[in-house]
């Protein structure tokens, strides 16, 4: 057994720390050192499903890249760290992946505050950081003159416009109340919602904050109801969003809820209860009974690698899988364009990508020094929970 093979085998039991995918038995793996890519994401807690989805999307893409010979003649290897949705832990995890594991590209997970903590580190250390879930506008628009941040995900400012447009067109929204998580992600969306409403000459019924620890948000919702809210614009991850639904149930207030994609990141259907489906939220991709050729291929690969996937409900949240899958392939193209794994060269390699036929869409010149977000408002779809499955809202 080669030294490289032996080293990989020693790492495998550390499931939460380092996972080598797709090339364990290949001659390529035994001959050369892998190119490491890192993931910092919520791998535990209420949002653990998001980290699982991101891992699966990266895994399937890495399998494909390695089966085709890897990148620069070397296999890719994924190394993960759990940020526990904590910015300080996320920054420490990112630093370890860069300095100790020597990752070539760092992928970021669910939470905007965590990604905002990692961004300055990535720029300082000149390591490309690819956002694959967190939607805060300032993640990519971070003001750095030498910017190493990219994203294959939604963008708050664009999502806010889409949410308001959807609410007006389909829910009769005329005076929404804003119920937002009390962190930088909520602040980012408050500004975006207000701009989108002002653009249409619409007022809001007030702004209320929710916390991850809230077990009851009836007081906040009561103030919005008294303010004349005819609908709610919601931003929060799984736990607080579920509390909003349960508090609405306790109030008996049957008001439309139009949400950012936070509910997709975990056990929302279970936590919110039977009325989880009242929340309509945005996604970038959903697996359905009728997928395109790429979608069917990825779905088949997921079922083969993860036998626990029996139905479409088992690939929730698909958005994490799809974003991560496309982002990994784009990163592999960037490394190939660079011709080496040095950070600045790989950063510039992203600018050199001309096209990629992805899972979410066909990408055309997805990145440039002035364009760091590969997805736009035309790439969003509105969904809700039906049981434990995320499905498109019927037109």
C-alpha positions as CSV (number, residue, x, y, z in Angstrom):
1,X,0.0,0.0,0.0
2,X,1.4,3.4,-0.9
3,X,2.0,6.1,1.6
4,X,-0.6,8.3,0.0
5,X,-3.2,5.5,0.2
6,X,-2.2,4.7,3.8
7,X,-2.6,8.4,4.8
8,X,-6.1,8.6,3.3
9,X,-7.1,5.4,5.2
10,X,-6.0,6.9,8.5
11,X,-8.0,10.0,7.8
12,X,-11.3,8.3,7.0
13,X,-12.5,7.5,10.5
14,X,-12.4,11.2,11.3
15,X,-15.7,11.7,9.5
16,X,-16.4,15.2,10.7
17,X,-12.8,16.4,9.9
18,X,-11.6,15.1,6.6
19,X,-13.4,13.0,3.9
20,X,-11.7,11.9,0.8
21,X,-14.2,11.3,-2.0
22,X,-14.3,9.3,-5.2
23,X,-10.6,8.4,-5.8
24,X,-9.6,6.0,-3.0
25,X,-8.9,3.1,-5.3
26,X,-7.8,4.9,-8.4
27,X,-4.2,4.9,-9.7
28,X,-4.3,8.7,-9.8
29,X,-4.9,8.8,-6.0
30,X,-1.9,6.5,-5.3
31,X,0.4,8.5,-7.6
32,X,0.0,12.1,-6.6
33,X,-1.1,14.3,-3.7
34,X,-4.8,15.5,-3.9
35,X,-5.8,19.1,-4.4
36,X,-7.8,19.9,-1.2
37,X,-10.9,22.0,-1.1
38,X,-12.5,23.1,2.2
39,X,-16.0,23.4,3.5
40,X,-17.0,25.5,6.5
41,X,-20.7,24.9,7.3
42,X,-23.3,24.1,9.9
43,X,-22.8,20.3,10.3
44,X,-24.7,20.0,13.6
45,X,-27.7,21.6,15.2
46,X,-31.0,22.6,13.7
47,X,-29.4,23.6,10.4
48,X,-27.4,20.4,10.0
49,X,-29.4,19.4,6.9
50,X,-27.9,22.4,5.2
51,X,-24.3,21.2,5.8
52,X,-25.4,17.7,4.7
53,X,-26.8,19.1,1.5
54,X,-23.7,21.1,0.7
55,X,-21.5,18.1,1.5
56,X,-23.5,16.0,-0.9
57,X,-23.5,18.5,-3.7
58,X,-19.7,18.9,-3.4
59,X,-19.2,15.1,-3.1
60,X,-21.1,14.3,-6.3
61,X,-19.3,16.9,-8.3
62,X,-15.9,15.8,-6.9
63,X,-16.8,12.2,-7.9
64,X,-17.4,13.4,-11.4
65,X,-14.2,15.5,-11.6
66,X,-12.1,12.6,-10.2
67,X,-13.7,10.1,-12.5
68,X,-12.6,12.3,-15.5
69,X,-9.0,12.4,-14.3
70,X,-9.1,15.1,-11.6
71,X,-7.7,18.6,-12.1
72,X,-4.1,19.2,-13.3
73,X,-3.7,15.4,-13.1
74,X,-4.5,15.4,-9.4
75,X,-7.7,14.2,-7.6
76,X,-9.8,16.5,-5.5
77,X,-10.3,15.9,-1.8
78,X,-12.9,17.6,0.5
79,X,-12.0,18.6,4.0
80,X,-14.9,19.8,6.2
81,X,-15.2,21.8,9.4
82,X,-18.3,22.5,11.5
83,X,-18.9,26.2,12.2
84,X,-21.9,25.5,14.4
85,X,-23.5,28.6,12.9
86,X,-21.0,30.6,15.0
87,X,-18.9,33.4,13.3
88,X,-16.0,33.0,15.6
89,X,-15.9,29.2,15.2
90,X,-16.3,29.6,11.4
91,X,-13.4,32.0,11.2
92,X,-11.1,29.7,13.2
93,X,-12.2,26.7,11.1
94,X,-11.5,28.6,7.9
95,X,-8.0,29.6,9.2
96,X,-7.2,26.0,10.0
97,X,-8.3,24.8,6.6
98,X,-6.2,27.4,4.9
99,X,-3.1,27.3,7.0
100,X,-3.0,23.6,8.1
101,X,-4.9,21.8,5.4
102,X,-3.6,24.1,2.6
103,X,-7.0,24.1,0.8
104,X,-7.0,25.7,-2.7
105,X,-10.6,26.9,-2.6
106,X,-12.7,27.4,0.5
107,X,-16.5,26.9,0.3
108,X,-18.8,28.7,2.8
109,X,-22.0,27.5,4.3
110,X,-25.4,28.6,5.5
111,X,-25.0,31.6,7.7
112,X,-24.3,35.2,6.5
113,X,-22.7,36.2,9.8
114,X,-20.2,33.3,9.5
115,X,-19.4,34.1,5.9
116,X,-18.9,37.8,6.7
117,X,-16.4,36.8,9.4
118,X,-14.5,34.6,6.9
119,X,-14.4,37.1,4.0
120,X,-11.6,39.3,5.4
121,X,-9.5,36.3,6.2
122,X,-9.9,34.9,2.7
123,X,-8.9,38.2,1.1
124,X,-6.0,38.7,3.5
125,X,-4.6,35.2,2.8
126,X,-5.4,35.3,-0.9
127,X,-7.5,32.1,-1.0
128,X,-10.6,32.0,-3.2
129,X,-13.8,31.8,-1.0
130,X,-16.9,30.5,-2.8
131,X,-20.2,31.2,-1.1
132,X,-22.7,28.4,-1.7
133,X,-25.6,29.3,0.5
134,X,-25.3,32.5,2.6
135,X,-27.0,35.3,0.7
136,X,-25.8,38.5,2.4
137,X,-25.1,41.1,-0.2
138,X,-21.9,42.3,1.5
139,X,-20.3,38.9,1.3
140,X,-19.3,39.5,-2.3
141,X,-19.7,43.3,-2.3
142,X,-17.2,43.5,0.6
143,X,-15.3,46.6,-0.5
144,X,-11.9,44.8,-0.8
145,X,-9.7,46.2,-3.5
146,X,-8.2,42.7,-3.9
147,X,-11.3,40.6,-3.7
148,X,-11.1,36.8,-3.6
149,X,-14.8,36.1,-2.9
150,X,-17.3,34.5,-5.4
151,X,-20.7,33.0,-5.0
152,X,-23.1,30.5,-6.5
153,X,-26.2,31.3,-4.4
154,X,-28.9,33.9,-4.0
155,X,-28.1,37.5,-3.2
156,X,-30.2,39.4,-0.6
157,X,-30.7,42.5,-2.6
158,X,-32.0,40.6,-5.6
159,X,-34.0,38.2,-3.4
160,X,-35.7,41.0,-1.6
161,X,-36.9,42.5,-4.9
162,X,-38.1,39.1,-6.0
163,X,-40.0,38.5,-2.7
164,X,-41.8,41.8,-2.8
165,X,-42.7,41.3,-6.5
166,X,-44.0,37.8,-5.7
167,X,-46.0,39.1,-2.7
168,X,-47.6,41.8,-4.7
169,X,-48.4,39.6,-7.7
170,X,-49.7,36.5,-5.9
171,X,-50.5,37.4,-2.3
172,X,-52.2,40.8,-2.6
173,X,-49.4,42.4,-0.6
174,X,-50.0,46.1,0.0
175,X,-48.7,46.7,3.5
176,X,-46.3,43.9,4.7
177,X,-44.9,43.6,8.1
178,X,-41.2,42.7,8.2
179,X,-40.1,40.0,10.7
180,X,-36.4,39.5,10.5
181,X,-33.6,37.6,12.3
182,X,-31.7,39.9,14.6
183,X,-28.3,39.7,12.9
184,X,-26.4,41.1,9.9
185,X,-28.5,38.9,7.5
186,X,-31.7,40.5,8.8
187,X,-30.2,43.9,8.5
188,X,-29.1,43.3,4.9
189,X,-32.7,42.2,4.0
190,X,-34.4,45.1,5.9
191,X,-32.6,47.6,3.6
192,X,-33.4,45.6,0.5
193,X,-37.1,45.2,1.4
194,X,-37.5,48.9,2.1
195,X,-35.9,49.8,-1.3
196,X,-38.2,47.3,-3.1
197,X,-41.3,48.6,-1.3
198,X,-40.4,52.3,-1.9
199,X,-39.9,51.5,-5.6
200,X,-43.5,50.5,-5.7
201,X,-44.8,53.3,-3.5
202,X,-45.8,50.8,-0.8
203,X,-45.6,51.3,3.0
204,X,-44.6,48.7,5.6
205,X,-46.4,47.9,8.8
206,X,-43.3,47.9,10.9
207,X,-40.1,45.9,11.4
208,X,-39.8,43.3,14.2
209,X,-36.7,41.2,15.2
210,X,-36.6,37.6,16.1
211,X,-33.8,35.6,17.8
212,X,-32.6,32.0,17.3
213,X,-33.5,31.4,20.9
214,X,-37.1,32.7,20.7
215,X,-39.7,30.2,21.8
216,X,-42.6,32.6,21.2
217,X,-42.9,35.5,18.8
218,X,-46.6,36.4,19.4
219,X,-45.6,39.9,20.8
220,X,-43.7,40.9,17.7
221,X,-46.4,39.5,15.4
222,X,-49.1,41.3,17.4
223,X,-47.4,44.6,16.9
224,X,-47.3,44.0,13.1
225,X,-50.9,43.0,13.1
226,X,-51.9,46.1,15.0
227,X,-49.8,48.1,12.5
228,X,-52.1,46.9,9.7
229,X,-49.9,44.2,8.1
230,X,-51.7,42.3,5.4
231,X,-48.8,39.9,4.8
232,X,-45.4,39.1,6.2
233,X,-41.9,39.3,4.7
234,X,-39.8,36.9,6.7
235,X,-36.0,36.3,7.0
236,X,-34.7,33.7,9.4
237,X,-33.3,30.2,9.4
238,X,-35.1,27.1,10.4
239,X,-35.7,27.6,14.2
240,X,-37.0,31.1,14.3
241,X,-39.0,30.7,11.1
242,X,-40.7,27.7,12.6
243,X,-41.5,29.8,15.7
244,X,-43.2,32.4,13.5
245,X,-45.5,29.8,12.0
246,X,-46.4,28.3,15.4
247,X,-47.0,31.7,16.9
248,X,-49.3,32.6,14.0
249,X,-51.2,29.4,14.7
250,X,-51.6,30.4,18.4
251,X,-52.9,33.8,17.3
252,X,-55.2,32.4,14.7
253,X,-53.8,34.9,12.2
254,X,-54.1,33.5,8.7
255,X,-51.8,35.9,7.0
256,X,-49.6,35.2,3.9
257,X,-45.9,34.6,4.6
258,X,-43.3,35.3,1.9
259,X,-39.9,34.2,3.0
260,X,-36.2,34.1,2.2
261,X,-34.9,30.6,1.9
262,X,-34.0,30.0,5.5
263,X,-36.8,27.4,6.1
264,X,-35.1,25.1,3.6
265,X,-32.0,24.7,5.7
266,X,-33.2,22.0,8.1
267,X,-36.2,20.3,9.7
268,X,-38.7,23.1,9.1
269,X,-41.6,20.8,8.1
270,X,-41.2,19.0,11.4
271,X,-40.6,22.0,13.6
272,X,-43.2,24.4,12.2
273,X,-46.0,21.8,12.3
274,X,-48.9,21.2,10.0
275,X,-49.0,24.7,8.7
276,X,-45.4,24.8,7.5
277,X,-46.8,24.9,3.9
278,X,-48.2,28.4,4.4
279,X,-44.7,29.8,4.0
280,X,-43.7,30.5,0.4
281,X,-40.0,30.8,0.1
282,X,-37.4,31.3,-2.7
283,X,-35.0,28.7,-4.0
284,X,-32.4,28.4,-6.8
285,X,-33.2,24.8,-7.6
286,X,-35.7,22.0,-6.8
287,X,-35.6,18.4,-7.8
288,X,-39.0,17.3,-9.1
289,X,-40.6,14.3,-10.8
290,X,-39.5,15.7,-14.1
291,X,-35.9,17.0,-14.2
292,X,-33.7,17.8,-17.1
293,X,-30.9,15.3,-18.1
294,X,-28.4,16.9,-15.8
295,X,-30.8,16.8,-12.9
296,X,-31.7,13.2,-13.5
297,X,-28.0,12.3,-13.6
298,X,-27.2,14.1,-10.3
299,X,-30.3,12.6,-8.7
300,X,-29.3,9.1,-9.8
301,X,-25.7,9.7,-8.5
302,X,-27.1,10.9,-5.1
303,X,-29.3,7.8,-4.7
304,X,-26.4,5.5,-5.6
305,X,-23.9,7.1,-3.2
306,X,-26.4,7.7,-0.4
307,X,-28.7,4.7,-0.1
308,X,-30.8,6.5,2.5
309,X,-32.2,8.7,-0.3
310,X,-35.4,6.9,-1.3
311,X,-37.6,9.8,-2.6
312,X,-37.5,13.5,-3.5
313,X,-38.2,14.3,0.2
314,X,-34.9,12.9,1.1
315,X,-32.9,15.3,-1.0
316,X,-34.3,18.4,0.8
317,X,-32.8,21.0,0.7
318,X,-32.0,20.6,-3.0
319,X,-30.8,24.2,-3.2
320,X,-27.7,23.4,-1.1
321,X,-26.9,20.3,-3.3
322,X,-27.4,22.3,-6.5
323,X,-25.4,25.4,-5.5
324,X,-22.5,23.3,-4.2
325,X,-22.5,21.0,-7.2
326,X,-22.3,23.9,-9.7
327,X,-19.8,25.8,-7.6
328,X,-17.4,22.8,-7.3
329,X,-17.4,22.3,-11.1
330,X,-16.8,26.1,-11.6
331,X,-13.9,25.9,-9.1
332,X,-12.4,22.9,-10.9
333,X,-12.6,24.9,-14.1
334,X,-10.9,27.9,-12.4
335,X,-8.0,25.7,-11.1
336,X,-7.6,24.2,-14.6
337,X,-7.5,27.7,-16.1
338,X,-4.9,28.8,-13.6
339,X,-2.7,25.8,-14.3
340,X,-1.7,25.7,-10.7
341,X,-3.1,25.9,-7.2
342,X,-1.7,29.3,-6.1
343,X,-4.5,31.5,-4.8
344,X,-4.2,34.6,-7.0
345,X,-3.9,32.4,-10.1
346,X,-7.0,30.5,-9.2
347,X,-8.9,33.7,-8.4
348,X,-8.0,34.9,-11.9
349,X,-9.0,31.5,-13.3
350,X,-12.6,32.2,-12.2
351,X,-12.5,35.2,-14.5
352,X,-11.4,33.1,-17.4
353,X,-14.4,30.7,-17.3
354,X,-16.4,31.3,-20.5
355,X,-19.2,28.8,-20.1
356,X,-20.3,25.8,-18.1
357,X,-23.5,23.7,-18.6
358,X,-24.5,23.4,-15.0
359,X,-27.4,21.9,-12.9
360,X,-29.1,25.2,-12.1
361,X,-28.5,26.8,-15.5
362,X,-26.0,27.2,-18.4
363,X,-23.4,29.7,-17.1
364,X,-22.0,32.3,-19.6
365,X,-19.0,34.3,-18.3
366,X,-20.2,33.8,-14.7
367,X,-17.5,35.8,-13.1
368,X,-15.4,38.9,-13.7
369,X,-13.6,41.4,-11.5
370,X,-16.8,43.4,-11.4
371,X,-19.2,40.4,-11.3
372,X,-18.8,38.0,-8.4
373,X,-22.3,36.5,-8.2
374,X,-23.1,33.8,-10.8
375,X,-26.8,33.7,-10.1
376,X,-29.4,36.4,-10.6
377,X,-33.2,37.0,-10.1
378,X,-34.1,35.0,-13.2
379,X,-32.6,31.9,-11.5
380,X,-35.1,31.9,-8.5
381,X,-38.2,29.7,-8.1
382,X,-40.8,29.9,-5.3
383,X,-41.6,26.8,-3.3
384,X,-43.2,25.6,-0.1
385,X,-43.3,22.5,2.0
386,X,-45.8,19.7,1.3
387,X,-45.1,17.3,4.1
388,X,-41.4,17.0,4.3
389,X,-40.8,17.7,0.6
390,X,-40.0,21.2,-0.9
391,X,-42.0,21.6,-4.1
392,X,-42.6,24.5,-6.4
393,X,-45.7,26.6,-5.6
394,X,-48.4,25.8,-8.1
395,X,-48.9,28.6,-10.6
